[in-house]
Amino acid sequence: MKSLLQNWGILLPMKNWSICCRVLLLWKATSAFDLSHAQSVHLADRTLESGIDFVHSDGSSGQRYIVETVASGLATFDFDQDGWIDILFLSGAPLPQANKEVKPAYNALYRNLGNGRFIEVTQDAGLIDHAYHLGVCVGDVDNDGDEDLYFSNFGENIFYLNEGSGRFKEATLEAGLSGCHGFGAGACFLDADMDGDLDLFVANYVGFEFEEHQITHMNGYPVYVGPLNYPSTQNLYYENIGGGHFRDQSSEAGLAGLSGAGMGVIASDLDNDGDMDVFVANDLRPDHLLINDGKGHFTEKGLLMGIAYDGFGKVQGSMGVECGDWNRDGWMDLLVTPYHRQIPILFENQKGLYFEDVSRKTGLSEGTYADVKWGVGMPDLNNDGHLDVFIACGHLIDNVDLFDDSTRYKALNILMENTGQGRFTKRQGGAGTGMNIRESSRGAVFDDLDNDGDIDVVILNAREQPSVLMNETSSPNHWLQVSLEGQTSNRDGVGARVSIVAKGVSQIQEKYSGRGYQSDYGKRLHFGLGMAEEIESLTVQWPSGQRDKFLALPVDRHILVREGSQTLKVIQVESQR
């Protein structure tokens, strides 16, 4: 150790060696400098090359209906099970007094061709409709091995059943999900009652009706009103009673009388008791943390556990939410994106007892104040074993540039790299052409689109084409991707927790269905491994209670873990880069 310090040019009196050694060992334990090779993230704009020509619509009519401001999310998943991640973009629909000559918009499903290009297959997949789509979640609700879709809309929500041949059929009434009519937001599938199938949690925004439409003015300019101009709403919980059939159990689940203005939602085991709790990001109302008793009954503990407000006790204009163990302590933390003149809030989980707002001391407050923040993810973009932060930005007031020079309608997105030493640092210049795009963004998703072992980014931009950012980070760091197949647990393995140990460093991830801003992504769990050349152990804790453990696994591959199996299936191995 003395020679190491001397090699760094550090010459200290002998009386300080013991202090030095303790400091160095502590630094090694916290930063794991031997685990990773630091490499700055590089994201390239490959939208044009992708062949994706979708253009989002918010149904604008010039009347400034509040629904226009919050549209829309998107999803990435392998709808046809060919081994490539496909993309589903959501769109609004014409609102009253919209130009009748404008072609009605619709969702667009793009099949991944595997060569960096995508082709639209919406009609062939049976997904053409003209509803006003806001949020989406993806999950195998009938445990038949393919992914079904739930759309949270302005108006009637819609459920599509995947028929297993790359085609969907609308099955809202058949599934018992009809009658859910309102101002939709985020939604998520989860096995709340631990019975082996996926239940459904649906957030609602505000009680807006066209008859109650309002606008306001800023400095003489007409602008959209905010959520406080309309009544709060209640969220819904549907129990899966088998075979993909649901019944409304909202009151029985403890949601009656609990109102807010829901935006993004996520279900995660935040108290490490083996079941999925639900976080609801509420816009200008206290955020909700619904603690699950393991039987599908929730108790609201947002205020008690310190996440209803930010660290200063102020309510936030909360938009999107993501979970991740950013500091690798074995507890899932929460990241929430808010309005402009607010900073993203990183709620660090204090061993399931309460959450601490660590946004400022971790550097997340730097350069994130001015813009409205929406889609969010915590992917490890450079595979160094530390979760980074990506936030999609853009104002909801389309004429804000005329009267407020502290913000802008079209904004740059935010990339915060995790230093591995308890802080994030903002990247812009040098991070690639993908970080130079200025749009008014909403949903964002994070998945490996080209199967090369790193995470790419897709962003839905309001009233514009999306952005497809391919990860071209040059790094020798290794990785592992894990797909799950439940047997006793739900087929998707939603709610399962995967733990790995590489070079003595532990990481955890959970399988989600619905996250970010009204979006869904990450069906393959992705671990960056730094310079580790072997995984010492991989453990899957399934919702059923089954625990599967594997030792001495190779790196740089995508594997499938089947619940209860003693063997792993290798799906894909990355060639040397």
C-alpha positions as CSV (number, residue, x, y, z in Angstrom):
1,M,0.0,0.0,0.0
2,K,2.9,2.3,0.8
3,S,4.3,1.7,-2.7
4,L,0.9,2.4,-4.2
5,L,0.7,5.8,-2.5
6,Q,4.2,6.6,-3.5
7,N,3.4,5.8,-7.1
8,W,0.7,8.4,-6.9
9,G,3.3,10.9,-5.6
10,I,2.0,10.9,-2.1
11,L,4.8,11.0,0.5
12,L,3.6,11.1,4.1
13,P,5.3,10.9,7.5
14,M,5.3,7.4,9.0
15,K,3.0,8.5,11.8
16,N,0.2,9.2,9.2
17,W,0.5,5.7,7.5
18,S,-2.2,4.1,9.6
19,I,-4.6,7.0,8.9
20,C,-3.8,6.8,5.2
21,C,-4.4,3.1,5.0
22,R,-7.8,3.4,6.7
23,V,-8.8,6.2,4.4
24,L,-7.7,4.2,1.3
25,L,-9.5,1.1,2.4
26,L,-12.6,3.1,3.0
27,W,-12.4,4.7,-0.4
28,K,-11.9,1.2,-2.0
29,A,-15.0,-0.1,-0.2
30,T,-17.2,2.8,-1.3
31,S,-16.0,3.5,-4.8
32,A,-14.9,0.0,-5.9
33,F,-12.2,1.5,-8.0
34,D,-11.0,-2.0,-9.0
35,L,-14.4,-3.0,-10.3
36,S,-14.8,-0.5,-13.2
37,H,-13.1,1.4,-15.9
38,A,-14.3,5.0,-15.9
39,Q,-15.6,5.9,-19.4
40,S,-17.8,8.9,-20.3
41,V,-21.1,8.1,-21.9
42,H,-21.6,8.8,-25.6
43,L,-25.1,8.7,-27.1
44,A,-25.5,9.2,-30.8
45,D,-28.7,10.5,-32.5
46,R,-29.7,7.7,-34.9
47,T,-33.3,8.7,-35.4
48,L,-33.0,9.3,-39.1
49,E,-31.2,6.0,-39.7
50,S,-33.7,4.1,-37.6
51,G,-36.5,4.5,-40.2
52,I,-38.9,5.6,-37.5
53,D,-41.2,8.3,-38.9
54,F,-43.8,8.5,-36.2
55,V,-45.0,12.0,-35.3
56,H,-46.7,12.5,-31.9
57,S,-49.9,14.4,-31.6
58,D,-51.5,15.9,-28.5
59,G,-54.7,16.7,-30.3
60,S,-54.1,20.4,-30.1
61,S,-56.9,22.6,-31.1
62,G,-55.7,26.0,-29.9
63,Q,-58.1,25.9,-27.0
64,R,-55.3,24.9,-24.5
65,Y,-57.0,21.9,-22.9
66,I,-54.9,20.6,-19.9
67,V,-54.8,17.1,-21.4
68,E,-52.5,18.3,-24.2
69,T,-49.8,19.2,-21.7
70,V,-49.2,15.6,-20.4
71,A,-49.2,13.5,-23.5
72,S,-47.6,10.9,-23.8
73,G,-45.5,7.8,-22.8
74,L,-44.1,4.9,-24.7
75,A,-42.9,1.3,-24.2
76,T,-40.1,-1.0,-25.3
77,F,-40.7,-4.8,-25.3
78,D,-40.2,-7.8,-27.5
79,F,-43.8,-8.1,-28.8
80,D,-43.1,-10.9,-31.3
81,Q,-40.5,-12.8,-29.2
82,D,-37.8,-12.7,-31.9
83,G,-35.0,-11.6,-29.5
84,W,-35.1,-7.9,-30.5
85,I,-36.6,-5.1,-28.4
86,D,-39.5,-3.3,-30.3
87,I,-40.9,0.2,-29.7
88,L,-44.4,1.3,-29.1
89,F,-45.2,5.0,-29.3
90,L,-48.3,6.5,-27.8
91,S,-50.3,9.4,-29.3
92,G,-53.2,11.6,-28.5
93,A,-56.3,12.2,-30.7
94,P,-58.0,15.3,-32.0
95,L,-59.7,17.4,-29.3
96,P,-62.8,19.6,-29.8
97,Q,-62.3,22.3,-32.4
98,A,-59.2,20.7,-33.8
99,N,-58.6,21.1,-37.5
100,K,-60.9,18.6,-39.2
101,E,-58.4,18.2,-42.1
102,V,-55.7,16.8,-39.8
103,K,-55.4,13.1,-40.1
104,P,-56.3,11.4,-36.8
105,A,-53.2,10.2,-35.0
106,Y,-52.8,6.7,-33.5
107,N,-50.3,4.7,-31.6
108,A,-47.4,3.3,-33.6
109,L,-45.7,-0.1,-33.0
110,Y,-42.3,-0.5,-34.6
111,R,-40.7,-3.9,-35.1
112,N,-37.0,-4.1,-34.6
113,L,-35.3,-5.5,-37.7
114,G,-32.1,-6.1,-35.9
115,N,-29.9,-4.0,-38.2
116,G,-30.4,-0.6,-36.5
117,R,-33.7,-0.1,-38.4
118,F,-37.4,-0.4,-37.5
119,I,-40.5,-0.9,-39.5
120,E,-44.0,0.1,-38.5
121,V,-46.4,-2.9,-38.0
122,T,-49.2,-1.2,-36.1
123,Q,-52.0,-2.3,-38.4
124,D,-50.7,-5.8,-38.8
125,A,-50.5,-6.1,-35.0
126,G,-54.1,-5.0,-34.6
127,L,-53.3,-1.9,-32.6
128,I,-55.0,0.7,-34.7
129,D,-57.4,2.8,-32.6
130,H,-58.1,6.5,-32.2
131,A,-58.3,6.8,-28.5
132,Y,-56.3,9.6,-26.6
133,H,-53.4,7.6,-25.2
134,L,-51.4,8.8,-22.3
135,G,-49.8,5.9,-20.4
136,V,-49.0,2.2,-21.0
137,C,-47.9,-0.8,-19.1
138,V,-46.8,-4.2,-20.5
139,G,-47.3,-7.6,-18.9
140,D,-48.3,-11.2,-19.4
141,V,-51.6,-11.2,-17.5
142,D,-52.8,-14.7,-18.6
143,N,-49.4,-16.4,-18.1
144,D,-49.3,-17.7,-21.6
145,G,-45.8,-16.5,-22.4
146,D,-46.5,-13.3,-24.4
147,E,-46.9,-9.7,-23.4
148,D,-50.3,-8.0,-23.2
149,L,-50.9,-4.2,-23.2
150,Y,-52.9,-1.8,-21.0
151,F,-53.4,1.8,-22.2
152,S,-54.3,4.5,-19.7
153,N,-56.2,7.1,-21.7
154,F,-58.1,10.3,-21.6
155,G,-61.4,8.7,-22.0
156,E,-61.9,4.9,-21.8
157,N,-58.9,2.8,-21.0
158,I,-58.1,-0.1,-23.3
159,F,-56.7,-3.6,-22.8
160,Y,-55.1,-5.6,-25.6
161,L,-54.5,-9.3,-25.4
162,N,-51.5,-10.7,-27.2
163,E,-52.6,-13.7,-29.3
164,G,-49.1,-15.0,-29.5
165,S,-48.6,-14.5,-33.2
166,G,-47.4,-10.9,-33.2
167,R,-51.0,-9.8,-33.2
168,F,-53.2,-8.2,-30.5
169,K,-57.0,-8.2,-30.0
170,E,-58.9,-5.6,-28.0
171,A,-60.3,-7.4,-25.0
172,T,-61.2,-4.7,-22.5
173,L,-64.7,-5.9,-21.8
174,E,-63.7,-9.6,-21.9
175,A,-61.0,-9.0,-19.3
176,G,-63.4,-7.1,-16.9
177,L,-61.6,-3.8,-17.4
178,S,-64.3,-1.8,-19.1
179,G,-65.8,1.3,-17.5
180,C,-62.4,2.8,-16.5
181,H,-63.1,6.3,-17.9
182,G,-61.3,9.4,-16.9
183,F,-58.0,11.3,-17.2
184,G,-55.5,8.5,-17.3
185,A,-51.8,8.6,-16.3
186,G,-49.3,6.0,-15.3
187,A,-50.3,2.3,-14.8
188,C,-48.4,-0.8,-13.7
189,F,-48.9,-4.5,-13.5
190,L,-47.8,-6.2,-10.2
191,D,-48.7,-9.3,-8.3
192,A,-50.0,-7.5,-5.3
193,D,-51.6,-10.5,-3.6
194,M,-48.8,-12.9,-4.3
195,D,-51.1,-15.5,-6.0
196,G,-49.0,-16.0,-9.2
197,D,-50.7,-13.6,-11.6
198,L,-50.5,-9.9,-12.4
199,D,-52.9,-7.4,-10.9
200,L,-53.3,-3.9,-12.2
201,F,-52.8,-0.5,-10.6
202,V,-54.1,2.6,-12.5
203,A,-53.3,6.2,-11.6
204,N,-55.6,9.0,-12.6
205,Y,-54.6,12.7,-13.1
206,V,-57.4,15.3,-12.4
207,G,-61.1,15.5,-12.8
208,F,-61.1,17.4,-16.1
209,E,-64.2,17.7,-18.3
210,F,-64.5,19.8,-21.4
211,E,-67.4,21.7,-19.8
212,E,-65.0,22.8,-17.0
213,H,-62.2,23.9,-19.3
214,Q,-60.2,26.9,-18.2
215,I,-57.2,28.9,-19.3
216,T,-55.2,31.6,-17.7
217,H,-52.8,34.3,-18.7
218,M,-49.1,35.1,-17.9
219,N,-47.8,38.6,-18.8
220,G,-50.8,38.9,-21.1
221,Y,-50.3,35.6,-22.9
222,P,-52.8,32.8,-22.8
223,V,-51.5,29.6,-21.1
224,Y,-52.6,26.3,-19.9
225,V,-53.9,26.0,-16.3
226,G,-52.3,23.6,-13.8
227,P,-53.8,20.6,-11.9
228,L,-54.9,22.7,-9.0
229,N,-57.7,24.2,-11.1
230,Y,-59.4,20.8,-11.2
231,P,-60.5,18.2,-8.6
232,S,-58.2,15.5,-7.4
233,T,-59.0,11.9,-8.3
234,Q,-58.7,8.4,-6.9
235,N,-56.5,5.6,-8.2
236,L,-57.8,2.1,-9.1
237,Y,-56.7,-1.4,-8.3
238,Y,-57.9,-4.4,-10.3
239,E,-57.3,-7.9,-9.0
240,N,-56.5,-10.6,-11.5
241,I,-58.9,-13.5,-10.6
242,G,-57.2,-15.9,-13.1
243,G,-56.8,-16.3,-16.8
244,G,-56.3,-12.6,-17.3
245,H,-59.7,-11.7,-16.0
246,F,-60.0,-8.8,-13.5
247,R,-62.3,-7.3,-10.9
248,D,-62.2,-3.8,-9.3
249,Q,-61.0,-4.2,-5.8
250,S,-60.0,-0.5,-5.2
251,S,-62.0,-0.1,-2.0
252,E,-60.9,-3.4,-0.6
253,A,-57.3,-2.6,-1.4
254,G,-57.5,0.6,0.8
255,L,-57.6,3.2,-2.0
256,A,-61.0,4.6,-1.2
257,G,-60.8,8.2,0.0
258,L,-57.2,8.5,-1.1
259,S,-57.0,11.2,-3.8
260,G,-54.3,13.0,-5.7
261,A,-53.2,13.9,-9.2
262,G,-51.3,10.8,-10.4
263,M,-48.7,11.0,-13.1
264,G,-45.9,8.3,-13.0
265,V,-46.2,5.1,-10.9
266,I,-44.0,2.3,-10.1
267,A,-44.3,-0.9,-8.0
268,S,-41.2,-1.9,-6.0
269,D,-40.3,-3.7,-2.8
270,L,-39.3,-0.6,-0.9
271,D,-39.3,-2.2,2.6
272,N,-37.6,-5.5,1.6
273,D,-40.5,-7.6,2.9
274,G,-41.0,-9.6,-0.3
275,D,-44.0,-7.9,-1.8
276,M,-44.5,-4.9,-4.1
277,D,-45.4,-1.5,-2.8
278,V,-46.6,1.3,-5.0
279,F,-45.3,4.8,-5.4
280,V,-47.5,7.4,-7.1
281,A,-46.1,10.7,-8.3
282,N,-48.7,13.4,-7.7
283,D,-48.6,16.7,-9.5
284,L,-48.7,19.6,-7.0
285,R,-50.2,17.3,-4.4
286,P,-48.3,15.1,-1.8
287,D,-46.8,12.0,-3.4
288,H,-48.2,8.6,-2.2
289,L,-46.3,5.6,-0.9
290,L,-48.6,2.7,-0.7
291,I,-47.2,-0.1,1.5
292,N,-48.5,-3.5,0.7
293,D,-49.3,-6.1,3.4
294,G,-48.6,-8.9,1.0
295,K,-52.3,-9.6,0.4
296,G,-53.1,-6.7,-1.9
297,H,-54.1,-4.2,0.8
298,F,-52.2,-0.9,0.8
299,T,-51.6,1.6,3.6
300,E,-50.6,5.2,2.6
301,K,-47.3,6.1,4.3
302,G,-45.8,8.9,2.1
303,L,-45.7,11.5,4.9
304,L,-44.6,9.0,7.6
305,M,-41.7,7.8,5.4
306,G,-40.6,11.2,4.2
307,I,-41.5,11.1,0.5
308,A,-44.8,13.1,0.4
309,Y,-42.7,16.3,0.1
310,D,-39.2,17.2,-0.7
311,G,-36.5,17.7,1.9
312,F,-37.7,21.2,2.6
313,G,-41.3,20.1,3.2
314,K,-42.5,21.5,-0.1
315,V,-44.9,19.8,-2.5
316,Q,-43.5,19.0,-5.9
317,G,-45.0,19.1,-9.4
318,S,-44.1,15.4,-9.6
319,M,-44.1,13.8,-13.1
320,G,-42.0,10.6,-13.5
321,V,-40.6,8.1,-11.1
322,E,-37.8,5.5,-11.2
323,C,-36.4,3.0,-8.7
324,G,-32.9,1.8,-8.4
325,D,-30.2,1.0,-5.8
326,W,-28.0,3.9,-6.8
327,N,-25.6,3.5,-3.8
328,R,-25.6,-0.3,-3.9
329,D,-26.6,-0.8,-0.3
330,G,-29.3,-3.4,-1.0
331,W,-32.3,-1.0,-0.7
332,M,-34.3,0.4,-3.6
333,D,-34.2,4.2,-3.8
334,L,-36.7,6.5,-5.6
335,L,-36.0,9.2,-8.2
336,V,-38.8,11.7,-9.0
337,T,-38.9,14.3,-11.7
338,P,-40.7,17.6,-11.1
339,Y,-41.7,20.9,-12.8
340,H,-39.4,23.8,-13.7
341,R,-37.8,25.8,-10.8
342,Q,-37.6,22.5,-9.0
343,I,-34.9,19.9,-8.9
344,P,-35.2,16.1,-9.4
345,I,-35.6,14.5,-6.0
346,L,-33.5,11.4,-5.1
347,F,-35.1,9.8,-2.1
348,E,-32.5,7.5,-0.5
349,N,-34.0,4.5,1.2
350,Q,-32.9,4.3,4.9
351,K,-33.3,0.6,5.4
352,G,-37.1,0.7,4.8
353,L,-37.7,3.0,7.8
354,Y,-37.8,6.3,6.0
355,F,-36.4,8.1,2.9
356,E,-33.9,11.0,2.9
357,D,-33.8,13.7,0.2
358,V,-30.2,13.5,-1.0
359,S,-30.6,15.5,-4.2
360,R,-28.4,18.3,-3.3
361,K,-25.6,16.5,-1.6
362,T,-25.3,14.1,-4.5
363,G,-25.1,16.8,-7.2
364,L,-28.4,16.1,-8.8
365,S,-29.5,19.7,-8.2
366,E,-26.7,21.1,-10.4
367,G,-28.0,22.3,-13.8
368,T,-31.4,20.7,-13.4
369,Y,-33.5,23.6,-12.0
370,A,-34.6,25.5,-15.1
371,D,-36.6,23.0,-17.2
372,V,-39.7,20.8,-16.7
373,K,-38.6,17.2,-16.2
374,W,-40.6,14.2,-17.4
375,G,-39.3,10.8,-18.4
376,V,-36.6,9.3,-16.2
377,G,-34.4,6.3,-15.9
378,M,-31.5,5.1,-13.9
379,P,-29.6,2.9,-16.4
380,D,-25.9,2.0,-16.2
381,L,-25.0,3.6,-19.5
382,N,-21.3,2.9,-19.4
383,N,-21.4,-0.5,-17.7
384,D,-19.2,0.6,-14.8
385,G,-21.5,-0.9,-12.2
386,H,-23.0,2.4,-11.1
387,L,-26.5,3.7,-12.1
388,D,-26.5,6.9,-14.0
389,V,-29.5,9.2,-14.4
390,F,-31.2,10.3,-17.7
391,I,-34.1,12.8,-17.7
392,A,-36.3,14.0,-20.6
393,C,-37.0,17.7,-20.5
394,G,-39.3,20.3,-22.1
395,H,-41.9,22.8,-21.0
396,L,-45.6,22.1,-21.3
397,I,-46.5,25.8,-22.1
398,D,-45.7,26.1,-25.8
399,N,-45.4,29.9,-25.8
400,V,-43.3,30.2,-22.5
401,D,-40.4,31.6,-24.5
402,L,-42.4,34.8,-25.1
403,F,-42.7,35.8,-21.5
404,D,-40.2,33.8,-19.3
405,D,-36.5,33.8,-20.1
406,S,-35.6,31.5,-17.2
407,T,-36.9,28.5,-19.0
408,R,-37.7,27.3,-22.6
409,Y,-40.3,25.1,-24.4
410,K,-37.8,23.0,-26.2
411,A,-34.9,21.9,-24.0
412,L,-31.9,19.7,-23.9
413,N,-32.3,16.5,-22.0
414,I,-30.2,15.8,-18.9
415,L,-27.5,13.1,-18.4
416,M,-26.0,12.7,-14.9
417,E,-23.1,10.3,-14.7
418,N,-22.6,8.4,-11.4
419,T,-19.0,9.0,-10.3
420,G,-19.1,5.9,-8.0
421,Q,-18.2,8.1,-5.1
422,G,-21.6,9.3,-3.9
423,R,-22.2,12.0,-6.5
424,F,-23.5,12.6,-10.0
425,T,-21.9,14.9,-12.5
426,K,-23.8,16.5,-15.4
427,R,-22.7,15.7,-19.0
428,Q,-23.6,17.6,-22.1
429,G,-20.8,18.6,-24.4
430,G,-18.9,15.6,-25.6
431,A,-21.7,13.2,-24.7
432,G,-22.6,12.7,-28.3
433,T,-25.1,14.2,-30.8
434,G,-27.9,12.6,-28.9
435,M,-27.4,15.1,-26.1
436,N,-27.7,18.1,-28.5
437,I,-31.4,17.6,-29.3
438,R,-33.8,20.3,-28.2
439,E,-37.4,19.2,-28.0
440,S,-40.3,19.3,-25.6
441,S,-39.9,15.7,-24.4
442,R,-42.3,13.5,-22.4
443,G,-41.7,9.8,-22.0
444,A,-38.3,8.1,-22.1
445,V,-37.3,4.4,-22.2
446,F,-34.1,2.6,-21.8
447,D,-33.2,-0.8,-23.4
448,D,-30.6,-2.6,-25.5
449,L,-32.0,-2.1,-29.0
450,D,-29.1,-3.5,-30.9
451,N,-28.1,-6.4,-28.6
452,D,-24.6,-5.1,-28.2
453,G,-24.6,-5.1,-24.4
454,D,-25.2,-1.5,-23.6
455,I,-28.4,0.5,-22.9
456,D,-29.9,2.8,-25.6
457,V,-32.4,5.5,-25.1
458,V,-35.7,6.4,-26.9
459,I,-37.6,9.6,-26.2
460,L,-41.1,10.6,-27.1
461,N,-41.2,14.3,-28.1
462,A,-44.5,16.2,-27.9
463,R,-45.8,17.2,-31.4
464,E,-42.7,15.9,-33.1
465,Q,-40.8,12.8,-34.1
466,P,-39.1,10.8,-31.4
467,S,-35.4,10.7,-30.6
468,V,-33.5,7.4,-30.9
469,L,-30.2,7.6,-29.1
470,M,-27.8,4.7,-29.7
471,N,-25.2,4.1,-27.0
472,E,-21.8,4.3,-28.6
473,T,-19.8,4.5,-25.5
474,S,-16.3,3.0,-26.0
475,S,-15.6,0.9,-22.9
476,P,-13.9,-2.3,-22.0
477,N,-16.4,-2.8,-19.2
478,H,-18.4,-6.0,-19.0
479,W,-22.2,-6.6,-18.6
480,L,-24.9,-9.1,-18.0
481,Q,-28.5,-9.2,-19.1
482,V,-31.1,-11.3,-17.3
483,S,-34.5,-12.4,-18.5
484,L,-36.9,-14.2,-16.1
485,E,-39.6,-16.8,-16.6
486,G,-41.8,-17.6,-13.6
487,Q,-43.4,-21.0,-13.0
488,T,-45.2,-20.7,-9.7
489,S,-44.7,-16.9,-9.8
490,N,-46.2,-14.8,-12.6
491,R,-44.8,-15.8,-16.0
492,D,-43.0,-12.5,-16.5
493,G,-41.3,-12.6,-13.1
494,V,-42.5,-9.1,-12.3
495,G,-41.6,-8.4,-8.7
496,A,-38.6,-10.8,-8.7
497,R,-35.3,-9.4,-7.3
498,V,-32.0,-10.3,-8.9
499,S,-28.8,-10.0,-6.9
500,I,-25.3,-10.4,-8.3
501,V,-21.9,-10.3,-6.8
502,A,-18.9,-9.5,-9.0
503,K,-15.4,-8.8,-7.6
504,G,-17.0,-8.7,-4.1
505,V,-19.4,-5.9,-5.0
506,S,-23.2,-6.5,-4.8
507,Q,-25.9,-5.1,-7.1
508,I,-29.6,-5.6,-7.1
509,Q,-32.4,-5.0,-9.6
510,E,-36.1,-5.7,-9.7
511,K,-38.4,-6.6,-12.6
512,Y,-41.0,-3.9,-13.2
513,S,-44.0,-3.4,-15.4
514,G,-44.8,0.3,-15.7
515,R,-42.3,3.0,-14.7
516,G,-40.8,6.4,-15.6
517,Y,-43.3,8.9,-17.0
518,Q,-46.4,6.9,-18.1
519,S,-44.1,4.4,-19.8
520,D,-42.6,0.9,-19.6
521,Y,-39.2,-0.6,-20.3
522,G,-36.5,-2.8,-19.0
523,K,-37.9,-6.3,-19.3
524,R,-34.4,-7.5,-19.5
525,L,-32.5,-6.6,-16.3
526,H,-29.1,-5.1,-17.2
527,F,-26.1,-5.1,-15.0
528,G,-22.9,-3.2,-15.7
529,L,-19.9,-5.2,-14.4
530,G,-17.0,-2.9,-14.8
531,M,-13.8,-4.9,-15.3
532,A,-15.1,-7.9,-13.5
533,E,-14.4,-11.0,-15.7
534,E,-16.7,-13.4,-13.7
535,I,-19.9,-13.2,-11.7
536,E,-19.3,-14.8,-8.4
537,S,-22.9,-15.4,-7.7
538,L,-26.4,-14.6,-9.1
539,T,-29.5,-15.0,-6.9
540,V,-33.1,-14.7,-7.9
541,Q,-35.7,-14.1,-5.2
542,W,-39.1,-14.9,-6.8
543,P,-42.4,-13.5,-5.7
544,S,-43.5,-17.1,-4.8
545,G,-40.7,-17.3,-2.2
546,Q,-38.5,-19.6,-4.4
547,R,-34.9,-18.7,-4.3
548,D,-32.5,-19.8,-7.1
549,K,-28.8,-19.3,-6.9
550,F,-26.0,-19.8,-9.4
551,L,-22.2,-19.5,-9.0
552,A,-19.2,-18.6,-11.2
553,L,-21.0,-17.3,-14.3
554,P,-19.3,-15.8,-17.3
555,V,-19.9,-12.2,-18.4
556,D,-21.0,-10.4,-21.6
557,R,-24.1,-12.4,-22.2
558,H,-27.9,-12.4,-22.0
559,I,-29.3,-15.3,-20.0
560,L,-32.7,-16.7,-19.1
561,V,-33.5,-17.9,-15.6
562,R,-36.5,-20.2,-15.2
563,E,-38.0,-20.3,-11.7
564,G,-36.9,-23.5,-9.9
565,S,-34.5,-24.6,-12.6
566,Q,-30.9,-25.6,-11.7
567,T,-29.6,-24.5,-15.1
568,L,-29.4,-21.2,-17.1
569,K,-30.2,-20.7,-20.7
570,V,-27.8,-18.5,-22.7
571,I,-29.8,-16.5,-25.2
572,Q,-27.0,-14.4,-26.6
573,V,-23.3,-13.9,-26.2
574,E,-21.6,-10.7,-27.2
575,S,-18.7,-10.9,-29.5
576,Q,-15.5,-9.1,-28.6
577,R,-15.6,-5.4,-29.3
